[in-house]
């Protein structure tokens, strides 16, 4: 009988130890996942912030086509060329 109680206590202690080890590993993995998610959110926020000037340029260019059409051709291209270059740079940075 005493032997059974001793075996039961030992089994209980072994399970508590195993549970503690499992909990430690779980907390470590959770911390790692939290860091990965935070880094991904930071990267997404940076990309979204880079897109704001492009959106603003699009709004401005959408609002002024009549003005551009009334100007001499070379002036219109001088207005559109920076927007095209800016768009190409933004797309190139996104792929990197």
Secondary structure by P-SEA (a helix, b strand, c coil): caaaaaaaaaaaaaaaaaaaaaaaaaaaaaaaaaaaaaaaaaaaaaaaaaaaaaaaaaaaaaacaaaaaaccaaaaaaaaaaaaaaaaaaaaaaac
